[in-house]
């Protein structure tokens, strides 16, 4: 139950799980905020809660400039998105501070954004992209020397040292090495990280999911490969199919998936893909369908370990009474996705 007390507690704790469930309007300032706003917190007596931004605006409140509640959570700012797109289109280009200033972006701003959202500086991100491009060229038969010069290195020894620090092997020994490419995608309900290898998409998660770092470590271990910013033909298909899904015109995904895990986990993840679009199943019903009627808790745990959101639709599992139980991307997203699908189901 979303009582005023619980919502105020979530506001004080900046609890991301409550994003999309309410906005908090401050009577003394006339502004409204998202639950995760970092601005100074008001007294409980000075706060009123609304289910959405629309109701807050209709009651005369203005959106907060600190947390920008009208934007999708985690969304990449347009000025940074344009630079990321340019980088991916030409990884060999070295962006300097002067180039950023020409685009109207302060170097300090983009450095802090990359540190917060990618754990590395903007310049480190550029180097990793260039290394990934060089890695792929060597994999397709280009010489180490040509790949090094294309990546902007004048010294082969410097290139070899940087290459080994990223991939764990020297350029000449990388022919049979695998890399996990990672990119950032924008959706109507927030940014997502996508990872891909040659076999297909191996991760699709909302960027603020709490166990994301654990999932990255698991992928690195299971696939014996490092996660590096880069491109993949699977990303193009994924983006197109996600756009169609959010527009309500796609109900089944065709992009290849790779889901490393235990035999039980893979069985549960494959079964998730049989839950029809626009419908839900209880965990008990899913356990029976899996032939494991007494393994409801184990099934729920495997469901929570799913690394490919939306495409492997764990959001379609609900409690026995129809309640929206936990979801790694936040309950509000689970509700949003189910309502999206329900609104586009063709009547029989």
N, C-alpha and C positions, 0 to 999 in steps of 0.2 A: 504494500500500500504506500503510495507516494504522499505521505503526510507533509505538512509544512516543516515539521521538525526534521524529517529525514532529508528533505530537499535542502534545508539550510545546512545540515551537517555535510551533505555532498558538496555544497558550495564552499564551505569552509575548508574541506579536504581536497578541493579541486579534482573530484572523482570523475574520470573520463567515462566511466560506465554509465553515467547519467546524461551524457551528451545526447541531445535530441529529444529528451523526455520533458524538459522544462527550460524556461529562461527565468532569470531572477531580475526583477525590476526594483530599483532603489528610489524610494519616495523622495529622499532629500536632494538627489541630484537629477532626477528625471531621466536616467539612463537604464538600459537593461543589458544583462550580460549572460554569457553561456556559463554552465556550471564550472568550467575549468579556468575561468578568468583569473589572471594573476594580479589584478588591481587590488588595492586595499579593501578588505572585507567590511561591509556595513554591519550595524547592529541588527539583530533579528527583527526588532520592532519596526525597522525602516525598510524591510524587504517584503515585496509581494511577488507571488509566483504565477506564471502563465504557461500553458502547454506549448506555445510556439511564439515565434517573433511577431507573427501577424497580430495576435491578441494584444501583445505589449505595445505595438505601434498604434493599434486602434484605441488604446487607452492613454495615448499621449506620450509614451516613452520613446527615447531616442536610442539607437544602437551604440554600444560602448566602442570607443576608438581603440582600446587596448586589446580586446579579445575578438572584435568584429563578428558578432553573432549571426550576421546575415551571410557569411561565407561558410562553405563546407569545411568541417574540421580537417586539419592536416593538409589543406589544399596548398599546392605550390604557388607562390605569388607569380603573377604573369611575367614580371620583368626577369625573374629567375628562371622561369619555365622557358622563356625564349632563348636564354643563354645555354641552358641544358640541351635544348633542341639543336642549337647551332653546334655545340660540342659533339653531339652524337652524329650529326651529319658530316662533320670533319674533325675526327679525333686528333689529327696531326697538328691542328692549329693550337698555338700556345697563347692563351689569353693572359695579357699582362694587366696591371692595375689601370694603365692608361686606356686600354681597350674597354675595360669595364666602365670607366668614367664616361667614355664616349657614348656608351649605351644608357647612361643615366643611373648606373648602379654603383653605390659606394663599395669599395673593396672590403671594408670592415663588415658591412651588412651581409654580403654574400659569404664571407668567411664564417661568420657566426651562424648563418643559416645552414651551411654544409656541416659544420661541427655538430649542431643540434640534431639534424635529420639524417646525416650519413656517417657521423663519427670521424670524419676527416676534413681537412681544410679544402677549399676550392682548388688550390694548386695541386694538392695530393690527389684529388679526384681526377684532375686532368691527366696527371702522370699515369694513373691506373687505367684510364681509358686508352691512352697511347700504347701502354704495355699490352692491353687486351687486343688491340688492333694488330700489333706486331706478332703476338702469339698466333693469331688466326692466319696471318700471312705465312708464317713458318710452317704451320700445319698444312697449308695448301701447296707447299713446295718452294716458296720464295727463300732465297738465301738469308742467312742471319745478318750479313752485312747490309743487304738491301733493306731488310726490315728495320734494322737499327737506324739507318739514315732516314728512312721514311718517318720514324718515330721522333726524329729531331735530335738524335744523338750523334755527336761528332767523334766520340770515342767508343770503340767496340768493347773495351773493358768496362767502361762506365755503364754501357747498355747491359752487358752480361751480369754485372752486380745488381742492377735495378731489377732485371728480369728474374733473377734467382730469388731476390727478396720478396717478390710478389708470388711467384709460382712454385718456389721450392726446388726448382731444377734449373740447370743451365739451358740456354737457348738450343744448343745442339742435341740435348737429351729430352726435348719437350714434345717430340713427334707423337708420342702415345699418351701424353698428359691430357686430362680433361679440365675444363674450366666451367664454372657456373656463372653465367651472365646474369646481371641484375639490372633492372630499370625501375623507374617510378612512373606510375600511371595515375591519371586523374579520373575520378568518377563523381557522380552527383552526390555521393555520401562520403566523400573523402578520398585522400590519396592512398594508393596501394603500392606495395613492392611486389614485383614479379621476378621470378628466377627461372632460367631455362638452361637446359643442356641440349645436346644434339637430339636426344630421344623425345624431348618435349618439355612442357611447363612442369616445374617441380615445386614451385611455391607461388602462392598469390595471397597476400595478407594485407590488412589495413596497417598503415605505418605505425600506429600507436599501440598495436597489440602488445600486451605485457610480456608474453613469452617469445617475442620475435627473435631476440638474441639467442635463446635456447634453440629455436628452430634452425637458425643459421648454422649454429655449431653442429646440430644433428645432421644437416644436409652435407656439410663439409666432411663429416666423418663417414657418413653412409656412401657418399659418392667419391670420396677420396679426391676432392678437388677444392680449390679456393673460389670464393665468391668475389667476382670482379665486375665493376660497372662496364657494360658493353651492350652490343646489339645482338639480336637473334631474329631469324625469320619467324619464329614462333610468336614473338612479341607483336608483330604486325597483325597476325591472325587473331591473337588474343584481344588486342585493342579493338579491332573491328567487331568481333563477336560480343565483347562487353558493351560496346556502344549500342549494338542492336538489342542486346538483352535489356539494357536500361531504357531503351525506347519502346520496349514491349513487343518487338518483332521477332525475337529469338527465344525459343524455349529449350533448345538442345544445343550443346556446344560440341564442336568437332575438332578443336585444336588438340594435338596429342598431349597426353599427361604422363608423367613419370612419378610414381608414388612409392619410394623405397620405405620399407617398414617391416614389421613382423608379419608372419602369415595371417594372424588374426586381424591385425590392423588393416592389411590390404583387403581382406575379405569384407570387413565392415565398410571401408571406403568405397569399394566397388558396389556394395549394396546400397550405399547412400545415393549413388547415381541412378538407381531404379525408382526412387521416390518421385512421382510425376510432378511436373511443373504445376504450381497453383494449388498443391495439396500439402497436407502434413501427416506425419505418423507419430505416434507416441514411441517412447524408447522401448516400452514393453512390446508393442507391435513389431518394431524393428528387430528386437531380439528373437521373437518367434519366427520372423521371416528369415533370420540368419540361421535358424535351427539351433539356437542357443537360448531357450526361454528363461533359463535361470541366470543368464549372464548379463543382466540389464546394466549393472554398475560397470562391468568390464567394457560393455559396448559403449556406454556413455563416455568412459575414459578414452577409448579409441576414437570416438567421435570428436572429442576435444583436442586430440592430437592431430587432426586433419590439418594439413598445411596448405590446402588449396581451397580457399573460400569461394563461394558462389558456384564455381564449376563442379565441385564436389559438395552438394548442397546440404551441409550439416544444419543450415538454418531452418530446414523443413522438419526437424525433429522437435517435438514439444512434450510437455508433461502429460501424464495420463488424464488430467482434467482439462487439457487444452492450454494450460498456462505456458507463457514464453519463458522457458528455463534458460540457463546461462548460454552465452554466445561470446566467442573470443573478440568479435568486433564490436561488442556492446549490444545490449538488449534493444536499444532504439533502432539499430541497423537491422536486427533480425525482424522486428516489427515492420520496418520500412520495406524490406525485401519481400516479406510475405504479402503485404498489402499491394505492392507493385505487381506480383505474380497473379494475385487474386483478381486484380482489376483488368488483367489481359487474358483471362481464361475464356475460351470460346464456349458459349452455352451449348450443351449437347441436345 
